[in-house]
Amino acid sequence: MSRFSRLIPVVAGAVAGGVIALVVASGSTTTHSVTTTVVQPSRGTTIPTALSGSGTKTGLTINQIYRADSPGVVDILVTSQTQSPASGFFGGGGGGGGTQETQGEGAGVVYDTKGDILTDEHVVAGATSVQVTFQDGLKVPAKVIGTDPSTDVGVIHVNVPASELHPIPFANSSDAQVGDPVVAIGSPFSLPETTTAGIVSQVGRSITAPNNYTIPNAIQTDAAINPGNSGGPLLDADGDVLGLNDQIETNNSTTSGQGSSSGVGFATPSDTVTRIANAIIAGHPVKHAYVGVELQGNSAGGAQVSSVQPGSPASSAGIQTGDLITAINGKAISTTDQFIATVDTFAPGDTITLTIKRNGQTQSIKVSLGTRPASATTGG
């Protein structure tokens, strides 16, 4: 899964600070839900201190989590066609160009007994064919039924007997706390069923989606995640999915140039994954609301506007560079991430009221949300 390593510099830019331009759009119409059949795997009873969860979590051993969940984790091999450059590396002669076949590898999570499997959008982007391998060795073709590059969520479908499908329950990612134990299962460097463990290093991180928008509320972990882990699950102490492993930040690379784990990995939160996946499975188009502002990554007391996109809803409403957004519809906003997550609950066409501070004065401005463009004009 080559795209995983190519996301590494994007992650570094998004996390390093500066301006988070990706807040130009958030929100979604994908509030629909569908009924899915989820089979709860049997859970063990041993509760080692090292994997005791917080709150009502009981906690399982790593081995128990692996035995319960690994049948629900699949290896995904993707074939795609890419355009060959007309010249060689660094501008040298290399022929007349053309197309070439490439392959990438990632992982996925069985979602229901109908054959739906969740993975990262960047794992299956541009796929001409997709092959899924189950833990028992069964290899079958899969069809991409829908993706959302704004959240890096993809859904593929396989036609296999229900007995082959072992769905893994999804947790509420908003319950994750720093220090909670986690387990990752995936196919790093073409080694399927690889299992690693660590903790939740931080919550509420922002990572960059394949189309350059921001994915809020990502879960940071020190569990070893490498190229090939993309789309695989990050599991909590009960073996439920906290998120889909998505990106890493690293200073290390292999001889082939792929980035490798430095102990800083990120997973798209399960709350986002299931919301988008349910809409895709139900056949609803995934649309995100568009505000049209770029925001400072580290503003205090709200979300600081660094620029306004010309012709955007924000521009039409009179939002200006330098405005500090402190509330949406009366709900206090204290950070940029909170702004993104709150707008994410609205749909294109909705009207929201932003409370802003401008030149020491507080005022309310109504914004009619638009539809997010296919990609952001700038990165994070």
C-alpha positions as CSV (number, residue, x, y, z in Angstrom):
1,M,0.0,0.0,0.0
2,S,2.3,2.6,-1.3
3,R,0.1,5.6,-0.8
4,F,0.5,5.2,3.0
5,S,4.1,6.2,2.9
6,R,3.4,9.1,0.5
7,L,1.1,10.5,3.1
8,I,3.9,10.8,5.6
9,P,5.2,14.2,4.5
10,V,1.6,15.5,4.4
11,V,1.1,14.4,8.0
12,A,4.3,16.1,9.0
13,G,3.1,19.3,7.5
14,A,-0.3,19.1,9.1
15,V,1.0,18.3,12.6
16,A,3.9,20.7,12.6
17,G,1.7,23.7,13.0
18,G,1.3,26.8,11.0
19,V,-1.9,27.4,9.2
20,I,-4.5,24.7,8.9
21,A,-6.0,25.6,5.5
22,L,-8.2,22.6,5.4
23,V,-10.9,24.0,7.6
24,V,-12.3,25.7,4.5
25,A,-14.9,23.0,4.6
26,S,-16.5,20.7,7.0
27,G,-19.8,19.1,7.7
28,S,-21.7,16.4,5.9
29,T,-25.1,15.3,4.8
30,T,-24.2,11.8,5.6
31,T,-26.4,11.5,8.7
32,H,-28.3,8.6,7.4
33,S,-27.9,5.2,9.0
34,V,-28.5,1.7,7.8
35,T,-29.0,-1.6,9.7
36,T,-26.0,-3.8,9.7
37,T,-25.6,-7.2,11.1
38,V,-22.7,-7.3,13.6
39,V,-21.6,-10.6,15.1
40,Q,-20.0,-10.0,18.5
41,P,-17.0,-12.3,18.8
42,S,-16.7,-14.2,22.1
43,R,-14.4,-12.4,24.6
44,G,-12.1,-13.8,27.2
45,T,-12.1,-13.0,30.8
46,T,-8.5,-12.6,31.7
47,I,-7.9,-8.9,32.7
48,P,-4.1,-8.1,32.8
49,T,-3.3,-4.8,34.3
50,A,-1.4,-3.8,31.2
51,L,-4.5,-3.9,29.1
52,S,-7.1,-2.7,31.6
53,G,-9.2,-0.1,30.0
54,S,-10.8,3.0,31.6
55,G,-14.3,3.4,32.8
56,T,-16.4,0.3,32.2
57,K,-13.8,-1.3,30.0
58,T,-12.9,-4.8,31.1
59,G,-9.7,-5.3,29.2
60,L,-8.4,-8.3,27.3
61,T,-4.9,-9.6,26.7
62,I,-3.3,-8.9,23.4
63,N,-3.6,-12.5,22.4
64,Q,-7.3,-12.5,23.3
65,I,-7.9,-9.5,21.1
66,Y,-5.9,-11.0,18.3
67,R,-7.8,-14.3,18.4
68,A,-11.2,-12.6,18.6
69,D,-10.6,-9.9,15.9
70,S,-8.0,-11.2,13.4
71,P,-10.6,-13.2,11.4
72,G,-12.3,-9.9,10.8
73,V,-9.2,-8.2,9.5
74,V,-8.4,-8.7,5.8
75,D,-5.4,-8.1,3.5
76,I,-6.2,-5.9,0.5
77,L,-4.1,-6.0,-2.7
78,V,-4.9,-3.2,-5.1
79,T,-3.9,-3.0,-8.8
80,S,-4.0,0.3,-10.6
81,Q,-2.8,2.0,-13.7
82,T,-0.5,5.0,-13.4
83,Q,0.9,7.3,-16.1
84,S,4.6,6.9,-16.7
85,P,6.5,10.1,-17.2
86,A,7.9,10.9,-20.6
87,S,11.3,11.5,-19.1
88,G,13.5,9.7,-16.6
89,F,14.1,10.7,-13.0
90,F,15.4,14.2,-12.4
91,G,14.6,15.1,-16.0
92,G,16.8,12.5,-17.7
93,G,15.7,10.7,-20.9
94,G,13.3,7.8,-20.3
95,G,11.3,7.2,-23.3
96,G,7.9,8.4,-24.4
97,G,5.9,7.7,-21.3
98,G,2.7,5.6,-21.2
99,T,0.8,3.7,-18.5
100,Q,2.2,1.1,-16.2
101,E,0.5,-1.3,-13.7
102,T,1.3,-0.8,-10.1
103,Q,0.2,-2.7,-6.9
104,G,-0.4,-1.5,-3.4
105,E,-1.3,-3.3,-0.2
106,G,-3.3,-2.4,2.8
107,A,-5.8,-3.8,5.3
108,G,-9.5,-3.7,6.0
109,V,-12.1,-4.4,8.6
110,V,-15.1,-6.7,8.1
111,Y,-18.1,-4.4,8.9
112,D,-21.2,-6.7,8.5
113,T,-22.2,-10.2,7.3
114,K,-23.4,-8.8,4.0
115,G,-19.9,-8.5,2.7
116,D,-19.1,-4.9,3.4
117,I,-15.5,-4.2,4.4
118,L,-14.1,-0.8,5.5
119,T,-10.7,0.6,4.7
120,D,-8.9,3.8,3.9
121,E,-9.9,5.7,0.7
122,H,-6.2,6.0,-0.3
123,V,-5.8,2.3,-0.2
124,V,-8.3,1.7,-3.0
125,A,-8.0,5.1,-4.8
126,G,-7.7,4.5,-8.6
127,A,-8.0,0.8,-8.3
128,T,-8.6,-1.3,-11.5
129,S,-8.9,-4.4,-9.4
130,V,-9.0,-5.3,-5.7
131,Q,-8.3,-8.6,-4.1
132,V,-9.1,-9.5,-0.5
133,T,-7.4,-12.3,1.4
134,F,-9.1,-13.6,4.6
135,Q,-7.2,-15.0,7.5
136,D,-8.0,-18.6,6.4
137,G,-6.3,-18.0,3.1
138,L,-9.4,-17.4,1.0
139,K,-8.8,-14.9,-1.8
140,V,-11.7,-13.2,-3.6
141,P,-12.2,-10.2,-5.8
142,A,-13.8,-7.1,-4.2
143,K,-15.7,-4.2,-5.6
144,V,-15.3,-0.6,-4.5
145,I,-18.8,0.6,-3.7
146,G,-17.8,4.1,-2.5
147,T,-15.2,6.3,-1.0
148,D,-14.9,9.7,0.6
149,P,-11.4,11.4,0.2
150,S,-12.4,14.1,2.6
151,T,-12.4,11.6,5.5
152,D,-10.2,9.0,3.8
153,V,-12.9,6.3,4.2
154,G,-13.6,3.6,1.7
155,V,-16.0,0.7,1.5
156,I,-15.5,-2.4,-0.6
157,H,-17.8,-5.4,-1.0
158,V,-17.1,-9.1,-1.4
159,N,-19.4,-12.0,-2.3
160,V,-18.6,-14.7,0.2
161,P,-20.7,-16.9,2.6
162,A,-21.7,-15.2,5.8
163,S,-19.7,-17.8,7.7
164,E,-16.5,-16.3,6.2
165,L,-17.4,-12.8,7.6
166,H,-16.5,-11.9,11.1
167,P,-17.5,-8.3,11.8
168,I,-15.6,-6.4,14.5
169,P,-17.7,-4.0,16.7
170,F,-16.9,-0.3,16.5
171,A,-16.2,1.7,19.7
172,N,-17.2,5.3,20.4
173,S,-14.0,7.1,19.5
174,S,-15.0,10.1,21.6
175,D,-14.5,7.9,24.7
176,A,-10.8,7.4,24.0
177,Q,-8.4,8.8,26.6
178,V,-4.7,9.4,26.7
179,G,-3.0,6.3,28.1
180,D,-5.7,3.8,27.0
181,P,-4.1,0.6,25.6
182,V,-4.6,-0.1,21.9
183,V,-3.8,-2.9,19.5
184,A,-3.2,-2.6,15.7
185,I,-3.6,-5.4,13.2
186,G,-2.6,-5.0,9.5
187,S,-0.2,-6.0,6.7
188,P,2.9,-3.9,7.2
189,F,5.5,-4.5,4.5
190,S,3.3,-7.4,3.1
191,L,3.2,-9.3,6.4
192,P,-0.6,-9.9,7.0
193,E,-2.0,-10.4,10.5
194,T,0.9,-8.5,12.1
195,T,-0.2,-7.4,15.5
196,T,1.4,-4.5,17.5
197,A,0.4,-2.8,20.7
198,G,0.7,0.6,22.4
199,I,-1.3,3.3,23.9
200,V,-3.5,6.3,22.9
201,S,-0.8,8.9,22.8
202,Q,-3.2,11.8,22.3
203,V,-6.7,12.5,21.0
204,G,-8.2,15.3,19.0
205,R,-5.4,15.5,16.5
206,S,-5.8,16.9,13.0
207,I,-4.5,15.0,10.0
208,T,-4.7,15.8,6.3
209,A,-7.1,13.9,4.0
210,P,-6.1,12.8,0.5
211,N,-7.8,15.8,-1.0
212,N,-6.0,18.2,1.4
213,Y,-8.9,18.9,3.8
214,T,-8.6,18.3,7.5
215,I,-9.8,15.2,9.3
216,P,-10.5,16.2,12.9
217,N,-10.4,14.2,16.1
218,A,-7.8,11.7,14.8
219,I,-6.3,9.3,17.4
220,Q,-2.6,9.4,17.9
221,T,-0.8,6.2,19.0
222,D,2.6,4.8,19.6
223,A,1.6,1.3,18.4
224,A,3.9,0.4,15.5
225,I,2.2,1.3,12.2
226,N,4.0,1.0,8.9
227,P,3.2,0.9,5.2
228,G,0.6,-1.8,4.8
229,N,-1.3,-1.0,8.0
230,S,-3.5,1.6,6.3
231,G,-7.1,0.7,6.6
232,G,-6.5,-1.8,9.4
233,P,-8.1,-1.4,12.8
234,L,-6.8,0.4,15.9
235,L,-8.5,-1.6,18.6
236,D,-9.3,-0.7,22.2
237,A,-8.9,-2.9,25.3
238,D,-12.2,-4.6,24.6
239,G,-11.1,-5.4,21.0
240,D,-13.5,-2.8,19.5
241,V,-12.4,-0.6,16.6
242,L,-11.4,2.9,17.8
243,G,-10.4,3.9,14.3
244,L,-8.8,2.9,11.0
245,N,-5.0,3.3,10.9
246,D,-4.2,6.1,8.4
247,Q,-0.9,7.9,8.6
248,I,2.4,8.1,10.3
249,E,4.9,10.9,11.0
250,T,8.4,9.6,10.6
251,N,12.1,10.4,10.1
252,N,12.9,6.8,9.2
253,S,12.7,5.2,5.8
254,T,13.4,1.8,4.2
255,T,15.9,1.2,1.4
256,S,13.0,1.5,-1.0
257,G,12.2,4.9,0.4
258,Q,9.1,3.9,2.3
259,G,8.6,5.6,5.7
260,S,8.6,3.4,8.8
261,S,7.3,3.7,12.3
262,S,8.8,6.3,14.6
263,G,6.1,5.8,17.2
264,V,3.8,8.5,15.9
265,G,0.8,7.1,14.1
266,F,-2.7,8.4,13.5
267,A,-6.1,6.7,13.0
268,T,-9.2,8.1,11.5
269,P,-11.8,8.1,14.4
270,S,-14.4,5.4,14.4
271,D,-17.2,7.9,14.9
272,T,-16.3,9.5,11.5
273,V,-15.6,6.1,9.8
274,T,-19.0,4.6,10.7
275,R,-21.0,7.8,9.8
276,I,-19.4,8.0,6.4
277,A,-19.5,4.2,5.8
278,N,-23.2,3.9,6.7
279,A,-24.0,6.6,4.1
280,I,-22.0,4.9,1.4
281,I,-23.5,1.5,2.1
282,A,-27.0,3.0,2.1
283,G,-26.3,4.6,-1.4
284,H,-26.4,8.2,-0.2
285,P,-24.0,10.7,-1.7
286,V,-21.4,11.9,0.7
287,K,-21.4,15.7,0.6
288,H,-19.6,18.1,3.0
289,A,-20.6,21.6,3.9
290,Y,-18.3,24.4,2.9
291,V,-17.5,27.5,4.9
292,G,-14.6,29.0,2.9
293,V,-12.1,30.0,5.5
294,E,-8.5,29.1,6.3
295,L,-7.8,29.0,10.0
296,Q,-4.7,29.3,12.2
297,G,-3.6,26.0,13.6
298,N,-2.9,27.3,17.1
299,S,-5.3,30.1,18.0
300,A,-6.3,30.8,21.6
301,G,-9.9,31.2,22.7
302,G,-11.5,30.3,19.4
303,A,-10.8,29.6,15.7
304,Q,-8.7,32.5,14.1
305,V,-9.4,33.2,10.4
306,S,-6.2,33.6,8.5
307,S,-7.9,34.1,5.1
308,V,-11.3,34.0,3.4
309,Q,-11.8,32.2,0.0
310,P,-13.1,34.6,-2.7
311,G,-16.8,33.8,-3.6
312,S,-17.2,31.5,-0.6
313,P,-20.1,31.4,1.8
314,A,-17.8,33.1,4.4
315,S,-17.0,35.9,2.0
316,S,-20.6,36.4,1.1
317,A,-21.5,36.6,4.8
318,G,-18.8,39.2,5.5
319,I,-16.3,37.1,7.5
320,Q,-12.9,38.8,7.4
321,T,-9.3,37.9,7.9
322,G,-8.4,38.2,11.5
323,D,-11.9,37.4,12.9
324,L,-11.9,35.1,15.9
325,I,-14.8,32.6,15.8
326,T,-15.8,31.9,19.4
327,A,-19.2,30.1,18.9
328,I,-21.4,28.3,16.4
329,N,-25.1,28.6,17.0
330,G,-24.3,29.6,20.6
331,K,-22.0,26.6,21.2
332,A,-18.6,27.8,22.4
333,I,-15.7,27.2,20.2
334,S,-12.3,27.2,21.9
335,T,-10.0,25.6,19.2
336,T,-9.6,25.2,15.5
337,D,-10.3,21.4,15.9
338,Q,-13.5,22.1,17.7
339,F,-14.6,24.4,14.9
340,I,-14.0,21.7,12.3
341,A,-15.8,19.0,14.3
342,T,-18.8,21.2,15.1
343,V,-19.3,22.3,11.5
344,D,-19.0,18.6,10.6
345,T,-22.4,18.1,12.1
346,F,-24.1,20.4,9.5
347,A,-25.0,19.9,5.8
348,P,-24.7,22.0,2.7
349,G,-27.6,24.5,2.6
350,D,-27.8,24.8,6.4
351,T,-27.5,28.3,7.9
352,I,-25.4,28.7,11.0
353,T,-24.7,31.7,13.2
354,L,-21.1,32.4,13.9
355,T,-20.1,34.5,17.0
356,I,-16.9,36.4,16.2
357,K,-14.6,38.9,17.8
358,R,-13.4,41.7,15.5
359,N,-11.4,44.6,16.7
360,G,-12.4,44.0,20.3
361,Q,-16.1,43.8,19.4
362,T,-18.4,40.8,19.4
363,Q,-20.9,40.3,16.7
364,S,-23.1,37.5,15.2
365,I,-22.9,36.6,11.5
366,K,-25.2,34.2,9.6
367,V,-23.5,31.9,7.1
368,S,-25.3,29.8,4.5
369,L,-23.2,26.7,4.1
370,G,-22.2,25.7,0.6
371,T,-20.9,22.4,-0.8
372,R,-17.2,21.6,-0.4
373,P,-15.1,21.6,-3.6
374,A,-13.5,18.4,-4.6
375,S,-10.1,19.4,-3.1
376,A,-8.6,22.1,-1.0
377,T,-6.5,24.7,-2.9
378,T,-3.8,24.6,-0.2
379,G,-2.4,22.0,2.2
380,G,-2.1,22.1,5.9
